[in-house]
């Protein structure tokens, strides 16, 4: 029964930390809520409110190019604005076509859609582009 109450206690502690102006996440550096909102506003301005991959639909999801668990930070250079469809493609199976990002020598990002039975044999589909900085 103690385990059933534990998530509520953790959520309550996180809410108190955020209300006090602390970071959104513990254990790795992150921005506070107001700073994160400002960063997302900068991101939307940079992308003109559009998805940075398809450039068609409104961009609604700020996304870390590299996952936070893999050492990414909340720097503007490591974030992209994606529509829901493109964001879903970043976690899609390779068989369906996964959207992946690669850093360029100039410090920007390029994206590719890889398709194949698994990540070891997936190949670019021809869908690719550069994210304007």
N, CA, C and O atoms as a Tinker XYZ file with bonds, in Angstrom:
   532  protein
     1  N      0.808000   -1.190000    0.000000    73     2
     2  CA     0.000000    0.000000    0.000000    64     1     3
     3  C      0.856000    1.262000    0.000000    63     2     4     5
     4  O      0.437000    2.290000   -0.530000    81     3
     5  N      2.036000    1.197000    0.581000    73     3     6
     6  CA     2.902000    2.370000    0.622000    64     5     7
     7  C      3.287000    2.786000   -0.798000    63     6     8     9
     8  O      3.343000    3.979000   -1.095000    81     7
     9  N      3.554000    1.818000   -1.678000    73     7    10
    10  CA     3.929000    2.110000   -3.057000    64     9    11
    11  C      2.835000    2.850000   -3.813000    63    10    12    13
    12  O      3.126000    3.625000   -4.724000    81    11
    13  N      1.563000    2.616000   -3.439000    73    11    14
    14  CA     0.458000    3.285000   -4.128000    64    13    15
    15  C      0.443000    4.777000   -3.806000    63    14    16    17
    16  O      0.014000    5.576000   -4.639000    81    15
    17  N      0.901000    5.170000   -2.622000    73    15    18
    18  CA     0.910000    6.586000   -2.246000    64    17    19
    19  C      2.167000    7.300000   -2.715000    63    18    20    21
    20  O      2.177000    8.527000   -2.812000    81    19
    21  N      3.209000    6.568000   -3.002000    73    19    22
    22  CA     4.494000    7.169000   -3.348000    64    21    23
    23  C      4.427000    8.122000   -4.544000    63    22    24    25
    24  O      4.960000    9.227000   -4.438000    81    23
    25  N      3.796000    7.761000   -5.696000    73    23    26
    26  CA     3.747000    8.691000   -6.825000    64    25    27
    27  C      3.068000   10.007000   -6.470000    63    26    28    29
    28  O      3.486000   11.057000   -6.958000    81    27
    29  N      2.036000    9.980000   -5.636000    73    27    30
    30  CA     1.365000   11.209000   -5.243000    64    29    31
    31  C      2.302000   12.101000   -4.435000    63    30    32    33
    32  O      2.305000   13.319000   -4.613000    81    31
    33  N      3.091000   11.509000   -3.556000    73    31    34
    34  CA     4.032000   12.275000   -2.747000    64    33    35
    35  C      5.094000   12.901000   -3.655000    63    34    36    37
    36  O      5.455000   14.063000   -3.468000    81    35
    37  N      5.594000   12.149000   -4.628000    73    35    38
    38  CA     6.594000   12.677000   -5.550000    64    37    39
    39  C      6.000000   13.815000   -6.365000    63    38    40    41
    40  O      6.642000   14.851000   -6.537000    81    39
    41  N      4.782000   13.636000   -6.870000    73    39    42
    42  CA     4.138000   14.688000   -7.663000    64    41    43
    43  C      3.910000   15.929000   -6.820000    63    42    44    45
    44  O      4.095000   17.044000   -7.306000    81    43
    45  N      3.518000   15.762000   -5.586000    73    43    46
    46  CA     3.282000   16.895000   -4.694000    64    45    47
    47  C      4.585000   17.648000   -4.442000    63    46    48    49
    48  O      4.602000   18.879000   -4.445000    81    47
    49  N      5.664000   16.922000   -4.226000    73    47    50
    50  CA     6.962000   17.557000   -3.995000    64    49    51
    51  C      7.422000   18.302000   -5.249000    63    50    52    53
    52  O      7.987000   19.391000   -5.146000    81    51
    53  N      7.190000   17.735000   -6.414000    73    51    54
    54  CA     7.564000   18.398000   -7.664000    64    53    55
    55  C      6.765000   19.679000   -7.852000    63    54    56    57
    56  O      7.319000   20.700000   -8.261000    81    55
    57  N      5.478000   19.637000   -7.561000    73    55    58
    58  CA     4.655000   20.852000   -7.681000    64    57    59
    59  C      5.148000   21.938000   -6.741000    63    58    60    61
    60  O      5.221000   23.106000   -7.124000    81    59
    61  N      5.490000   21.561000   -5.504000    73    59    62
    62  CA     6.018000   22.559000   -4.551000    64    61    63
    63  C      7.322000   23.150000   -5.060000    63    62    64    65
    64  O      7.537000   24.359000   -4.964000    81    63
    65  N      8.198000   22.305000   -5.602000    73    63    66
    66  CA     9.486000   22.773000   -6.114000    64    65    67
    67  C      9.285000   23.750000   -7.275000    63    66    68    69
    68  O      9.959000   24.778000   -7.337000    81    67
    69  N      8.379000   23.445000   -8.181000    73    67    70
    70  CA     8.130000   24.294000   -9.341000    64    69    71
    71  C      7.504000   25.615000   -8.910000    63    70    72    73
    72  O      7.889000   26.671000   -9.411000    81    71
    73  N      6.538000   25.572000   -7.982000    73    71    74
    74  CA     5.907000   26.807000   -7.488000    64    73    75
    75  C      6.919000   27.711000   -6.810000    63    74    76    77
    76  O      6.795000   28.935000   -6.854000    81    75
    77  N      7.919000   27.110000   -6.184000    73    75    78
    78  CA     8.945000   27.898000   -5.500000    64    77    79
    79  C      9.992000   28.439000   -6.468000    63    78    80    81
    80  O     10.953000   29.084000   -6.048000    81    79
    81  N      9.808000   28.178000   -7.771000    73    79    82
    82  CA    10.746000   28.685000   -8.766000    64    81    83
    83  C     11.897000   27.741000   -9.056000    63    82    84    85
    84  O     12.867000   28.127000   -9.708000    81    83
    85  N     11.800000   26.524000   -8.586000    73    83    86
    86  CA    12.859000   25.545000   -8.806000    64    85    87
    87  C     12.778000   24.933000  -10.185000    63    86    88    89
    88  O     11.903000   25.290000  -10.973000    81    87
    89  N     13.686000   24.008000  -10.490000    73    87    90
    90  CA    13.712000   23.381000  -11.818000    64    89    91
    91  C     12.527000   22.446000  -12.022000    63    90    92    93
    92  O     11.925000   21.963000  -11.063000    81    91
    93  N     12.203000   22.201000  -13.292000    73    91    94
    94  CA    11.112000   21.283000  -13.614000    64    93    95
    95  C     11.494000   19.845000  -13.313000    63    94    96    97
    96  O     10.628000   19.026000  -13.007000    81    95
    97  N     12.783000   19.528000  -13.396000    73    95    98
    98  CA    13.236000   18.164000  -13.156000    64    97    99
    99  C     14.401000   18.194000  -12.179000    63    98   100   101
   100  O     15.171000   19.153000  -12.144000    81    99
   101  N     14.521000   17.141000  -11.390000    73    99   102
   102  CA    15.635000   17.020000  -10.452000    64   101   103
   103  C     16.635000   16.025000  -11.013000    63   102   104   105
   104  O     16.270000   15.116000  -11.758000    81   103
   105  N     17.898000   16.201000  -10.650000    73   103   106
   106  CA    18.899000   15.230000  -11.037000    64   105   107
   107  C     19.657000   15.619000  -12.293000    63   106   108   109
   108  O     20.707000   15.037000  -12.567000    81   107
   109  N     19.177000   16.563000  -13.055000    73   107   110
   110  CA    19.883000   17.067000  -14.227000    64   109   111
   111  C     19.518000   18.536000  -14.379000    63   110   112   113
   112  O     18.415000   18.933000  -14.002000    81   111
   113  N     20.399000   19.338000  -14.912000    73   111   114
   114  CA    20.095000   20.765000  -15.010000    64   113   115
   115  C     18.914000   21.022000  -15.946000    63   114   116   117
   116  O     18.841000   20.463000  -17.041000    81   115
   117  N     18.015000   21.855000  -15.509000    73   115   118
   118  CA    16.881000   22.232000  -16.349000    64   117   119
   119  C     16.463000   23.650000  -15.976000    63   118   120   121
   120  O     16.843000   24.173000  -14.928000    81   119
   121  N     15.689000   24.246000  -16.839000    73   119   122
   122  CA    15.213000   25.592000  -16.606000    64   121   123
   123  C     14.012000   25.568000  -15.671000    63   122   124   125
   124  O     13.307000   24.562000  -15.584000    81   123
   125  N     13.780000   26.672000  -14.975000    73   123   126
   126  CA    12.560000   26.827000  -14.209000    64   125   127
   127  C     11.394000   27.042000  -15.157000    63   126   128   129
   128  O     11.598000   27.210000  -16.359000    81   127
   129  N     10.185000   27.040000  -14.639000    73   127   130
   130  CA     8.999000   27.128000  -15.476000    64   129   131
   131  C      8.963000   28.412000  -16.297000    63   130   132   133
   132  O      8.704000   28.359000  -17.499000    81   131
   133  N      9.215000   29.554000  -15.685000    73   131   134
   134  CA     9.169000   30.816000  -16.426000    64   133   135
   135  C     10.275000   30.888000  -17.472000    63   134   136   137
   136  O     10.046000   31.368000  -18.582000    81   135
   137  N     11.464000   30.418000  -17.132000    73   135   138
   138  CA    12.569000   30.413000  -18.096000    64   137   139
   139  C     12.268000   29.463000  -19.253000    63   138   140   141
   140  O     12.608000   29.755000  -20.399000    81   139
   141  N     11.630000   28.322000  -18.959000    73   139   142
   142  CA    11.261000   27.380000  -20.017000    64   141   143
   143  C     10.230000   28.016000  -20.955000    63   142   144   145
   144  O     10.331000   27.882000  -22.174000    81   143
   145  N      9.239000   28.708000  -20.379000    73   143   146
   146  CA     8.236000   29.379000  -21.216000    64   145   147
   147  C      8.891000   30.427000  -22.114000    63   146   148   149
   148  O      8.507000   30.573000  -23.274000    81   147
   149  N      9.867000   31.149000  -21.592000    73   147   150
   150  CA    10.588000   32.138000  -22.395000    64   149   151
   151  C     11.378000   31.441000  -23.507000    63   150   152   153
   152  O     11.423000   31.933000  -24.634000    81   151
   153  N     11.994000   30.311000  -23.198000    73   151   154
   154  CA    12.762000   29.561000  -24.198000    64   153   155
   155  C     11.855000   29.052000  -25.310000    63   154   156   157
   156  O     12.228000   29.095000  -26.482000    81   155
   157  N     10.667000   28.572000  -24.953000    73   155   158
   158  CA     9.713000   28.096000  -25.960000    64   157   159
   159  C      9.250000   29.263000  -26.828000    63   158   160   161
   160  O      9.057000   29.092000  -28.032000    81   159
   161  N      9.067000   30.445000  -26.241000    73   159   162
   162  CA     8.683000   31.624000  -27.023000    64   161   163
   163  C      9.792000   31.983000  -28.022000    63   162   164   165
   164  O      9.505000   32.337000  -29.166000    81   163
   165  N     11.057000   31.892000  -27.592000    73   163   166
   166  CA    12.188000   32.131000  -28.508000    64   165   167
   167  C     12.181000   31.108000  -29.640000    63   166   168   169
   168  O     12.417000   31.451000  -30.799000    81   167
   169  N     11.912000   29.865000  -29.300000    73   167   170
   170  CA    11.879000   28.784000  -30.285000    64   169   171
   171  C     10.777000   29.023000  -31.311000    63   170   172   173
   172  O     10.992000   28.858000  -32.512000    81   171
   173  N      9.590000   29.414000  -30.832000    73   171   174
   174  CA     8.473000   29.701000  -31.748000    64   173   175
   175  C      8.806000   30.881000  -32.661000    63   174   176   177
   176  O      8.454000   30.865000  -33.840000    81   175
   177  N      9.478000   31.898000  -32.131000    73   175   178
   178  CA     9.866000   33.052000  -32.951000    64   177   179
   179  C     10.879000   32.629000  -34.015000    63   178   180   181
   180  O     10.776000   33.049000  -35.168000    81   179
   181  N     11.851000   31.806000  -33.639000    73   179   182
   182  CA    12.858000   31.340000  -34.590000    64   181   183
   183  C     12.227000   30.545000  -35.726000    63   182   184   185
   184  O     12.645000   30.666000  -36.877000    81   183
   185  N     11.215000   29.727000  -35.404000    73   183   186
   186  CA    10.580000   28.854000  -36.394000    64   185   187
   187  C      9.370000   29.510000  -37.061000    63   186   188   189
   188  O      8.692000   28.873000  -37.867000    81   187
   189  N      9.096000   30.758000  -36.739000    73   187   190
   190  CA     7.907000   31.449000  -37.265000    64   189   191
   191  C      6.622000   30.679000  -36.972000    63   190   192   193
   192  O      5.664000   30.731000  -37.743000    81   191
   193  N      6.616000   29.964000  -35.851000    73   191   194
   194  CA     5.427000   29.238000  -35.430000    64   193   195
   195  C      5.115000   27.997000  -36.234000    63   194   196   197
   196  O      4.051000   27.405000  -36.054000    81   195
   197  N      6.003000   27.585000  -37.110000    73   195   198
   198  CA     5.788000   26.414000  -37.966000    64   197   199
   199  C      6.710000   25.270000  -37.562000    63   198   200   201
   200  O      7.756000   25.479000  -36.947000    81   199
   201  N      6.302000   24.074000  -37.917000    73   199   202
   202  CA     7.131000   22.886000  -37.711000    64   201   203
   203  C      8.436000   23.075000  -38.474000    63   202   204   205
   204  O      8.416000   23.461000  -39.643000    81   203
   205  N      9.564000   22.809000  -37.832000    73   203   206
   206  CA    10.859000   23.017000  -38.463000    64   205   207
   207  C     11.248000   21.884000  -39.408000    63   206   208   209
   208  O     12.275000   21.979000  -40.079000    81   207
   209  N     10.463000   20.824000  -39.479000    73   207   210
   210  CA    10.748000   19.735000  -40.407000    64   209   211
   211  C      9.854000   19.852000  -41.637000    63   210   212   213
   212  O     10.362000   19.996000  -42.749000    81   211
   213  N      8.541000   19.794000  -41.464000    73   211   214
   214  CA     7.646000   19.814000  -42.628000    64   213   215
   215  C      7.296000   21.234000  -43.069000    63   214   216   217
   216  O      6.871000   21.429000  -44.208000    81   215
   217  N      7.463000   22.220000  -42.204000    73   215   218
   218  CA     7.196000   23.636000  -42.488000    64   217   219
   219  C      5.753000   23.905000  -42.897000    63   218   220   221
   220  O      5.450000   25.006000  -43.358000    81   219
   221  N      4.855000   22.938000  -42.743000    73   219   222
   222  CA     3.476000   23.101000  -43.184000    64   221   223
   223  C      2.558000   23.371000  -42.008000    63   222   224   225
   224  O      1.842000   24.372000  -41.986000    81   223
   225  N      2.580000   22.481000  -41.038000    73   223   226
   226  CA     1.664000   22.585000  -39.908000    64   225   227
   227  C      2.239000   23.462000  -38.810000    63   226   228   229
   228  O      3.456000   23.620000  -38.704000    81   227
   229  N      1.368000   24.028000  -37.999000    73   227   230
   230  CA     1.870000   24.817000  -36.867000    64   229   231
   231  C      2.697000   23.944000  -35.933000    63   230   232   233
   232  O      2.319000   22.812000  -35.631000    81   231
   233  N      3.821000   24.473000  -35.481000    73   231   234
   234  CA     4.656000   23.728000  -34.541000    64   233   235
   235  C      4.141000   23.914000  -33.135000    63   234   236   237
   236  O      4.055000   25.039000  -32.641000    81   235
   237  N      3.800000   22.829000  -32.496000    73   235   238
   238  CA     3.230000   22.939000  -31.159000    64   237   239
   239  C      4.081000   22.261000  -30.092000    63   238   240   241
   240  O      3.882000   22.501000  -28.900000    81   239
   241  N      5.028000   21.418000  -30.504000    73   239   242
   242  CA     5.811000   20.662000  -29.533000    64   241   243
   243  C      7.278000   21.050000  -29.570000    63   242   244   245
   244  O      7.957000   20.776000  -30.560000    81   243
   245  N      7.790000   21.685000  -28.511000    73   243   246
   246  CA     9.242000   21.839000  -28.449000    64   245   247
   247  C      9.840000   20.462000  -28.181000    63   246   248   249
   248  O      9.334000   19.718000  -27.340000    81   247
   249  N     10.899000   20.126000  -28.881000    73   247   250
   250  CA    11.473000   18.796000  -28.781000    64   249   251
   251  C     12.988000   18.896000  -28.656000    63   250   252   253
   252  O     13.620000   19.652000  -29.394000    81   251
   253  N     13.573000   18.146000  -27.737000    73   251   254
   254  CA    15.024000   18.071000  -27.640000    64   253   255
   255  C     15.526000   17.193000  -28.784000    63   254   256   257
   256  O     15.033000   16.081000  -28.977000    81   255
   257  N     16.497000   17.686000  -29.537000    73   255   258
   258  CA    17.032000   16.910000  -30.655000    64   257   259
   259  C     17.677000   15.641000  -30.125000    63   258   260   261
   260  O     17.438000   14.554000  -30.652000    81   259
   261  N     18.491000   15.771000  -29.091000    73   259   262
   262  CA    18.994000   14.606000  -28.357000    64   261   263
   263  C     18.205000   14.515000  -27.070000    63   262   264   265
   264  O     17.884000   15.540000  -26.468000    81   263
   265  N     17.893000   13.330000  -26.645000    73   263   266
   266  CA    17.103000   13.160000  -25.430000    64   265   267
   267  C     17.845000   13.716000  -24.214000    63   266   268   269
   268  O     19.073000   13.670000  -24.150000    81   267
   269  N     17.089000   14.237000  -23.259000    73   267   270
   270  CA    17.678000   14.781000  -22.035000    64   269   271
   271  C     18.483000   13.703000  -21.309000    63   270   272   273
   272  O     19.522000   13.992000  -20.716000    81   271
   273  N     18.003000   12.469000  -21.357000    73   271   274
   274  CA    18.703000   11.371000  -20.686000    64   273   275
   275  C     20.043000   11.067000  -21.344000    63   274   276   277
   276  O     20.884000   10.393000  -20.751000    81   275
   277  N     20.252000   11.564000  -22.577000    73   275   278
   278  CA    21.513000   11.348000  -23.284000    64   277   279
   279  C     22.406000   12.581000  -23.212000    63   278   280   281
   280  O     23.359000   12.706000  -23.981000    81   279
   281  N     22.101000   13.485000  -22.295000    73   279   282
   282  CA    22.975000   14.620000  -22.054000    64   281   283
   283  C     22.566000   15.924000  -22.697000    63   282   284   285
   284  O     23.338000   16.883000  -22.664000    81   283
   285  N     21.387000   15.999000  -23.279000    73   283   286
   286  CA    20.932000   17.242000  -23.895000    64   285   287
   287  C     20.607000   18.268000  -22.815000    63   286   288   289
   288  O     20.325000   17.922000  -21.667000    81   287
   289  N     20.653000   19.524000  -23.209000    73   287   290
   290  CA    20.277000   20.587000  -22.279000    64   289   291
   291  C     19.126000   21.374000  -22.889000    63   290   292   293
   292  O     18.621000   21.021000  -23.955000    81   291
   293  N     18.714000   22.435000  -22.216000    73   291   294
   294  CA    17.611000   23.249000  -22.698000    64   293   295
   295  C     18.089000   24.420000  -23.543000    63   294   296   297
   296  O     17.359000   25.397000  -23.707000    81   295
   297  N     19.318000   24.339000  -24.091000    73   295   298
   298  CA    19.815000   25.391000  -24.968000    64   297   299
   299  C     18.962000   25.470000  -26.218000    63   298   300   301
   300  O     18.443000   24.458000  -26.688000    81   299
   301  N     18.816000   26.670000  -26.754000    73   299   302
   302  CA    18.032000   26.863000  -27.965000    64   301   303
   303  C     18.616000   26.076000  -29.140000    63   302   304   305
   304  O     17.879000   25.650000  -30.029000    81   303
   305  N     19.940000   25.883000  -29.145000    73   303   306
   306  CA    20.583000   25.166000  -30.245000    64   305   307
   307  C     20.254000   23.668000  -30.236000    63   306   308   309
   308  O     20.452000   22.994000  -31.247000    81   307
   309  N     19.763000   23.145000  -29.132000    73   307   310
   310  CA    19.437000   21.732000  -29.043000    64   309   311
   311  C     17.947000   21.444000  -29.084000    63   310   312   313
   312  O     17.520000   20.317000  -28.831000    81   311
   313  N     17.142000   22.475000  -29.406000    73   311   314
   314  CA    15.696000   22.316000  -29.440000    64   313   315
   315  C     15.159000   22.567000  -30.840000    63   314   316   317
   316  O     15.693000   23.396000  -31.578000    81   315
   317  N     14.109000   21.856000  -31.200000    73   315   318
   318  CA    13.393000   22.098000  -32.456000    64   317   319
   319  C     11.902000   22.169000  -32.144000    63   318   320   321
   320  O     11.433000   21.597000  -31.160000    81   319
   321  N     11.172000   22.875000  -32.992000    73   319   322
   322  CA     9.731000   22.973000  -32.844000    64   321   323
   323  C      9.103000   22.046000  -33.876000    63   322   324   325
   324  O      9.342000   22.194000  -35.074000    81   323
   325  N      8.307000   21.098000  -33.416000    73   323   326
   326  CA     7.717000   20.093000  -34.302000    64   325   327
   327  C      6.209000   20.079000  -34.167000    63   326   328   329
   328  O      5.661000   20.354000  -33.099000    81   327
   329  N      5.539000   19.752000  -35.278000    73   327   330
   330  CA     4.105000   19.502000  -35.222000    64   329   331
   331  C      3.908000   18.126000  -34.583000    63   330   332   333
   332  O      4.869000   17.375000  -34.416000    81   331
   333  N      2.703000   17.806000  -34.238000    73   331   334
   334  CA     2.434000   16.530000  -33.564000    64   333   335
   335  C      2.832000   15.343000  -34.461000    63   334   336   337
   336  O      3.374000   14.354000  -33.967000    81   335
   337  N      2.567000   15.437000  -35.774000    73   335   338
   338  CA     2.891000   14.337000  -36.691000    64   337   339
   339  C      4.390000   14.084000  -36.742000    63   338   340   341
   340  O      4.829000   12.939000  -36.641000    81   339
   341  N      5.183000   15.147000  -36.897000    73   339   342
   342  CA     6.639000   14.975000  -36.967000    64   341   343
   343  C      7.206000   14.529000  -35.628000    63   342   344   345
   344  O      8.148000   13.737000  -35.589000    81   343
   345  N      6.644000   15.026000  -34.529000    73   343   346
   346  CA     7.103000   14.606000  -33.207000    64   345   347
   347  C      6.864000   13.116000  -33.013000    63   346   348   349
   348  O      7.716000   12.409000  -32.474000    81   347
   349  N      5.711000   12.644000  -33.450000    73   347   350
   350  CA     5.419000   11.204000  -33.342000    64   349   351
   351  C      6.390000   10.378000  -34.170000    63   350   352   353
   352  O      6.712000    9.248000  -33.800000    81   351
   353  N      6.862000   10.927000  -35.288000    73   351   354
   354  CA     7.795000   10.195000  -36.152000    64   353   355
   355  C      9.177000   10.056000  -35.513000    63   354   356   357
   356  O      9.948000    9.192000  -35.930000    81   355
   357  N      9.517000   10.875000  -34.517000    73   355   358
   358  CA    10.823000   10.736000  -33.866000    64   357   359
   359  C     10.906000    9.461000  -33.026000    63   358   360   361
   360  O     12.002000    8.975000  -32.748000    81   359
   361  N      9.766000    8.920000  -32.623000    73   359   362
   362  CA     9.730000    7.683000  -31.838000    64   361   363
   363  C      9.091000    6.533000  -32.602000    63   362   364   365
   364  O      8.842000    5.473000  -32.029000    81   363
   365  N      8.821000    6.731000  -33.898000    73   363   366
   366  CA     8.158000    5.698000  -34.704000    64   365   367
   367  C      9.105000    4.525000  -34.940000    63   366   368   369
   368  O     10.324000    4.692000  -34.888000    81   367
   369  N      8.554000    3.343000  -35.199000    73   367   370
   370  CA     9.405000    2.212000  -35.552000    64   369   371
   371  C     10.103000    2.482000  -36.890000    63   370   372   373
   372  O      9.571000    3.192000  -37.744000    81   371
   373  N     11.268000    1.922000  -37.058000    73   371   374
   374  CA    12.004000    2.112000  -38.311000    64   373   375
   375  C     11.220000    1.573000  -39.498000    63   374   376   377
   376  O     11.350000    2.095000  -40.606000    81   375
   377  N     10.416000    0.548000  -39.293000    73   375   378
   378  CA     9.625000   -0.017000  -40.391000    64   377   379
   379  C      8.628000    1.010000  -40.928000    63   378   380   381
   380  O      8.299000    0.989000  -42.114000    81   379
   381  N      8.146000    1.908000  -40.064000    73   379   382
   382  CA     7.188000    2.934000  -40.486000    64   381   383
   383  C      7.891000    4.190000  -40.986000    63   382   384   385
   384  O      7.262000    5.020000  -41.642000    81   383
   385  N      9.170000    4.348000  -40.693000    73   383   386
   386  CA     9.920000    5.542000  -41.083000    64   385   387
   387  C     10.148000    6.436000  -39.875000    63   386   388   389
   388  O      9.242000    7.139000  -39.428000    81   387
   389  N     11.361000    6.402000  -39.355000    73   387   390
   390  CA    11.690000    7.181000  -38.156000    64   389   391
   391  C     12.419000    8.458000  -38.542000    63   390   392   393
   392  O     13.313000    8.444000  -39.388000    81   391
   393  N     12.029000    9.560000  -37.917000    73   391   394
   394  CA    12.668000   10.848000  -38.121000    64   393   395
   395  C     13.860000   10.947000  -37.175000    63   394   396   397
   396  O     13.699000   10.828000  -35.960000    81   395
   397  N     15.058000   11.164000  -37.725000    73   395   398
   398  CA    16.269000   11.287000  -36.920000    64   397   399
   399  C     16.989000   12.579000  -37.276000    63   398   400   401
   400  O     16.847000   13.094000  -38.385000    81   399
   401  N     17.757000   13.094000  -36.337000    73   399   402
   402  CA    18.498000   14.338000  -36.518000    64   401   403
   403  C     19.990000   14.065000  -36.442000    63   402   404   405
   404  O     20.431000   13.160000  -35.733000    81   403
   405  N     20.763000   14.853000  -37.177000    73   403   406
   406  CA    22.223000   14.759000  -37.124000    64   405   407
   407  C     22.793000   16.167000  -37.105000    63   406   408   409
   408  O     22.297000   17.056000  -37.797000    81   407
   409  N     23.831000   16.363000  -36.315000    73   407   410
   410  CA    24.462000   17.671000  -36.201000    64   409   411
   411  C     25.370000   17.901000  -37.411000    63   410   412   413
   412  O     26.054000   16.985000  -37.866000    81   411
   413  N     25.370000   19.137000  -37.926000    73   411   414
   414  CA    26.239000   19.483000  -39.051000    64   413   415
   415  C     27.542000   20.066000  -38.516000    63   414   416   417
   416  O     27.638000   20.407000  -37.337000    81   415
   417  N     28.538000   20.179000  -39.381000    73   415   418
   418  CA    29.824000   20.752000  -38.988000    64   417   419
   419  C     29.672000   22.213000  -38.581000    63   418   420   421
   420  O     30.437000   22.711000  -37.755000    81   419
   421  N     28.682000   22.905000  -39.161000    73   419   422
   422  CA    28.460000   24.320000  -38.851000    64   421   423
   423  C     27.684000   24.515000  -37.554000    63   422   424   425
   424  O     27.454000   25.651000  -37.140000    81   423
   425  N     27.280000   23.429000  -36.907000    73   423   426
   426  CA    26.566000   23.533000  -35.638000    64   425   427
   427  C     25.057000   23.499000  -35.782000    63   426   428   429
   428  O     24.343000   23.600000  -34.784000    81   427
   429  N     24.552000   23.357000  -37.001000    73   427   430
   430  CA    23.116000   23.247000  -37.221000    64   429   431
   431  C     22.677000   21.790000  -37.169000    63   430   432   433
   432  O     23.399000   20.926000  -36.671000    81   431
   433  N     21.484000   21.531000  -37.690000    73   431   434
   434  CA    20.933000   20.181000  -37.677000    64   433   435
   435  C     20.371000   19.842000  -39.049000    63   434   436   437
   436  O     19.833000   20.708000  -39.739000    81   435
   437  N     20.496000   18.603000  -39.434000    73   435   438
   438  CA    19.809000   18.071000  -40.604000    64   437   439
   439  C     18.927000   16.933000  -40.119000    63   438   440   441
   440  O     19.210000   16.300000  -39.102000    81   439
   441  N     17.861000   16.683000  -40.855000    73   439   442
   442  CA    16.984000   15.585000  -40.484000    64   441   443
   443  C     16.842000   14.631000  -41.659000    63   442   444   445
   444  O     16.932000   15.031000  -42.819000    81   443
   445  N     16.620000   13.371000  -41.339000    73   443   446
   446  CA    16.422000   12.310000  -42.331000    64   445   447
   447  C     15.315000   11.403000  -41.832000    63   446   448   449
   448  O     15.097000   11.277000  -40.627000    81   447
   449  N     14.626000   10.778000  -42.753000    73   447   450
   450  CA    13.677000    9.726000  -42.392000    64   449   451
   451  C     14.335000    8.410000  -42.782000    63   450   452   453
   452  O     14.657000    8.186000  -43.949000    81   451
   453  N     14.530000    7.545000  -41.798000    73   451   454
   454  CA    15.140000    6.231000  -42.034000    64   453   455
   455  C     14.056000    5.164000  -42.008000    63   454   456   457
   456  O     13.147000    5.207000  -41.179000    81   455
   457  N     14.160000    4.210000  -42.919000    73   455   458
   458  CA    13.178000    3.128000  -42.976000    64   457   459
   459  C     13.907000    1.808000  -43.166000    63   458   460   461
   460  O     14.855000    1.716000  -43.945000    81   459
   461  N     13.461000    0.801000  -42.455000    73   459   462
   462  CA    14.033000   -0.531000  -42.562000    64   461   463
   463  C     13.446000   -1.435000  -41.496000    63   462   464   465
   464  O     12.670000   -0.977000  -40.657000    81   463
   465  N     13.800000   -2.699000  -41.515000    73   463   466
   466  CA    13.244000   -3.629000  -40.528000    64   465   467
   467  C     13.742000   -3.365000  -39.107000    63   466   468   469
   468  O     13.056000   -3.699000  -38.141000    81   467
   469  N     14.936000   -2.765000  -38.971000    73   467   470
   470  CA    15.471000   -2.449000  -37.647000    64   469   471
   471  C     16.478000   -1.309000  -37.792000    63   470   472   473
   472  O     16.783000   -0.883000  -38.906000    81   471
   473  N     16.993000   -0.819000  -36.667000    73   471   474
   474  CA    17.878000    0.350000  -36.733000    64   473   475
   475  C     19.236000    0.046000  -37.354000    63   474   476   477
   476  O     19.935000    0.969000  -37.772000    81   475
   477  N     19.624000   -1.219000  -37.422000    73   475   478
   478  CA    20.920000   -1.560000  -37.983000    64   477   479
   479  C     20.896000   -1.618000  -39.506000    63   478   480   481
   480  O     21.931000   -1.448000  -40.151000    81   479
   481  N     19.734000   -1.852000  -40.076000    73   479   482
   482  CA    19.637000   -1.944000  -41.534000    64   481   483
   483  C     18.803000   -0.820000  -42.134000    63   482   484   485
   484  O     18.580000   -0.804000  -43.345000    81   483
   485  N     18.338000    0.122000  -41.315000    73   483   486
   486  CA    17.517000    1.226000  -41.827000    64   485   487
   487  C     18.355000    2.119000  -42.727000    63   486   488   489
   488  O     19.529000    2.370000  -42.457000    81   487
   489  N     17.735000    2.592000  -43.800000    73   487   490
   490  CA    18.414000    3.446000  -44.778000    64   489   491
   491  C     17.576000    4.699000  -45.015000    63   490   492   493
   492  O     16.358000    4.672000  -44.840000    81   491
   493  N     18.223000    5.805000  -45.415000    73   491   494
   494  CA    17.468000    7.033000  -45.707000    64   493   495
   495  C     16.453000    6.799000  -46.831000    63   494   496   497
   496  O     16.724000    6.070000  -47.786000    81   495
   497  N     15.298000    7.421000  -46.704000    73   495   498
   498  CA    14.229000    7.262000  -47.696000    64   497   499
   499  C     14.275000    8.342000  -48.761000    63   498   500   501
   500  O     13.528000    8.271000  -49.737000    81   499
   501  N     15.114000    9.321000  -48.603000    73   499   502
   502  CA    15.136000   10.451000  -49.527000    64   501   503
   503  C     14.478000   11.680000  -48.918000    63   502   504   505
   504  O     14.693000   12.799000  -49.382000    81   503
   505  N     13.677000   11.471000  -47.881000    73   503   506
   506  CA    13.105000   12.609000  -47.163000    64   505   507
   507  C     14.172000   13.148000  -46.231000    63   506   508   509
   508  O     14.598000   12.455000  -45.307000    81   507
   509  N     14.606000   14.371000  -46.463000    73   507   510
   510  CA    15.609000   14.971000  -45.595000    64   509   511
   511  C     15.585000   16.472000  -45.784000    63   510   512   513
   512  O     14.976000   16.981000  -46.725000    81   511
   513  N     16.239000   17.168000  -44.898000    73   511   514
   514  CA    16.299000   18.613000  -44.991000    64   513   515
   515  C     17.160000   19.183000  -43.890000    63   514   516   517
   516  O     17.595000   18.472000  -42.984000    81   515
   517  N     17.399000   20.476000  -43.981000    73   515   518
   518  CA    18.200000   21.165000  -42.978000    64   517   519
   519  C     17.293000   22.071000  -42.179000    63   518   520   521
   520  O     16.369000   22.678000  -42.722000    81   519
   521  N     17.555000   22.160000  -40.899000    73   519   522
   522  CA    16.783000   23.045000  -40.042000    64   521   523
   523  C     17.427000   24.409000  -40.079000    63   522   524   525
   524  O     18.592000   24.567000  -39.714000    81   523
   525  N     16.672000   25.392000  -40.517000    73   523   526
   526  CA    17.187000   26.754000  -40.652000    64   525   527
   527  C     17.497000   27.340000  -39.276000    63   526   528   529
   528  O     16.692000   27.226000  -38.352000    81   527
   529  N     18.635000   27.950000  -39.149000    73   527   530
   530  CA    19.027000   28.587000  -37.886000    64   529   531
   531  C     19.162000   30.058000  -38.094000    63   530   532
   532  O     19.485000   30.787000  -37.156000    81   531
